[in-house]
Every structure is written in structure tokens, then in C-alpha cells.
Amino acid sequence: MSKICAHEFMSLDGVFENPSWTAPYGFPPAVAETIAALTGASSAILLGRRTFEMFAPAWSTRTADEDPGAPFFNDTPKYVVSGTRAGADEWQNSTVVGAYDPATIARLKADATGNVFVSGSGTLVRGLLADGLLDELHLFVFPLVLGSGARLFPEGTARLPLALVGSRAFENGVVHLTYGGAAS
């Protein structure tokens, strides 16, 4: 069975919105290889509406010469979770699946031939975790405190123990933490 794997860039204080603040840390080959392994094992992309609306203009015209990740993001089927969008024609291979529904997500997961990749999409990730649908959470934690901004787990988030299944520190100070299903 396929897995749903999410990846997030976040600061030490949990901010994950608009990761332009990651630029000073560069993108060393080891980070690129780690993300390429996640995308390479995936046959579908699942995005929340806001992330889709940020990604579509950024990726839809990007070529492999500009970014080696462009073929994955442009050619892979994308499923957009949104109760407000009617369509997603601005980015090829994109389909709106409707408002968040665990049964719909479970069917997408069951029908996938590879893993399902999620990037950003904090509201979606929190829902997937709460419903036991997220198999792996990959946090790339940057050695920076931002002090403000949208946090992946804002105040009031319900308690959710997770199991650490892997960790790796990169040369630029970023730490990749991989969490699996709920810990007991």
C-alpha cells in the first residue's frame, strides 16, 4: 500500500509559512538528494488550496533546466483539497477533490501506485495526522527563530504523540527529522 509522506521546512519555533527565509542556508546536495528520494518514490501530489495557489504560478512554467524538481511537480498528478475551488486548470495534471474528507484521501492513497507527496499544506497535514492518514512527516528544521508567522502546530493543536523514525543533520545546520505514526 502507498504511504502519504509530507515534508515541511520550518524554523526552530515552528514557523513554516513562506519559506523564503530558508534561502541563506542554501540547498546542499544532501538536502536535494533527501527531497528527491521523497519525490522519486511518489506517484501523486496532494496539496491544500493555499499551497496549490502558491505553487501553481511558481512551478507551472519552471523547466528542468531551471530546477531539477520541475518535471516531478509539473508532470505528476496533483490533487487539491478545497471546498472553495471549482477547478485547477492553471497547473497541468491538477484536480480538485473537494473539501477535506478522510474517506476521499484514503481512496487516493489506496489507488496510488507510489507514495503520495504533500508539501506545505499545514491545515491538510494537521487533518491527515489527526485522522491517522499521514504515514511519514519529514521536518526540515532550520537553525533560526523567526518569532512570528504561521506555525505548523499552532496554539490549541490537540496532543498527538509521534514516533521518531529517523534524523540527520546537514552541513548547513538544518536537521531532517522523520516521524511516523502515533507513538503510544
Residue pairs with C-beta under 8 A, 6 or more apart in sequence:
1 109
1 110
2 43
2 109
2 110
2 112
2 113
2 114
2 115
2 116
3 109
3 115
3 116
3 135
3 136
4 46
4 105
4 109
4 115
4 116
4 118
4 128
4 133
4 134
4 135
4 136
5 38
5 41
5 42
5 115
5 116
5 117
5 118
5 134
5 135
5 136
5 137
5 138
6 117
6 118
6 119
6 121
6 125
6 128
6 134
6 136
6 137
6 138
7 35
7 38
7 117
7 118
7 119
7 138
7 139
7 140
8 16
8 119
8 120
8 122
8 125
8 137
8 138
8 139
8 140
8 152
9 16
9 19
9 22
9 140
9 142
10 16
10 139
10 140
10 141
10 142
10 152
11 21
11 141
11 142
11 144
11 145
11 146
11 149
12 141
12 142
12 143
12 144
12 145
13 145
13 146
13 147
13 151
14 151
14 152
14 153
15 21
15 146
15 148
15 149
15 150
15 151
16 120
16 122
16 149
16 150
16 151
16 152
17 122
17 149
17 150
18 54
18 149
21 142
21 144
21 146
22 142
25 142
25 172
25 173
25 174
26 172
28 170
28 171
28 172
30 168
30 170
30 171
31 140
31 170
31 172
31 174
31 176
32 68
34 138
34 168
34 176
35 69
36 68
36 69
38 115
38 117
38 138
39 69
39 72
39 117
40 72
41 114
41 115
42 72
42 76
42 114
42 115
42 116
42 117
43 76
43 77
43 112
43 113
43 114
43 115
43 116
44 76
44 77
44 78
44 79
44 108
44 112
44 114
44 115
44 116
44 117
45 73
45 76
45 77
45 78
45 79
45 116
45 117
45 118
45 119
46 78
46 79
46 81
46 105
46 108
46 116
46 117
46 118
46 121
46 124
47 55
47 78
47 79
47 80
47 81
47 118
47 119
47 120
47 121
47 124
48 80
48 81
48 82
48 120
48 121
48 122
48 123
48 124
49 80
49 81
49 82
49 84
49 85
50 120
50 121
50 123
51 119
51 120
51 121
51 124
52 78
52 80
52 82
52 85
52 88
52 91
52 94
54 120
55 73
55 91
55 119
55 120
56 88
56 90
56 91
56 94
57 90
59 70
59 73
59 74
59 91
60 74
60 90
60 91
60 92
62 70
62 73
62 74
63 70
64 70
64 71
74 91
74 92
74 93
75 92
75 93
76 93
76 117
77 93
77 94
77 95
78 88
78 91
78 93
78 94
78 95
79 94
79 95
79 97
79 108
80 88
80 94
80 95
80 96
80 97
81 97
81 98
81 99
81 100
81 105
81 121
81 124
82 96
82 98
82 99
83 98
83 99
83 100
85 96
86 96
87 96
88 94
88 95
88 96
97 104
97 108
98 104
100 123
100 124
100 127
102 127
102 131
102 133
105 128
105 131
105 133
106 133
108 116
109 116
109 133
118 124
118 125
118 128
118 134
122 150
122 152
125 134
125 137
125 152
126 152
126 153
126 157
127 133
128 134
129 137
129 160
129 162
130 158
130 160
132 181
132 182
135 180
135 181
136 165
136 178
136 179
136 180
137 162
137 178
137 179
137 180
138 176
138 177
138 178
139 152
139 176
139 177
139 178
139 179
140 174
140 175
140 176
141 174
141 175
141 176
141 177
142 173
142 174
143 173
143 174
143 175
160 182
161 182
161 183
161 184
162 179
162 180
162 181
162 182
162 183
163 179
163 180
163 181
163 182
163 183
164 177
164 178
164 179
164 180
165 178
165 179
165 180
166 176
166 177
166 178
167 175
167 176
167 177
167 178
168 175
168 176
169 175
169 176
170 176
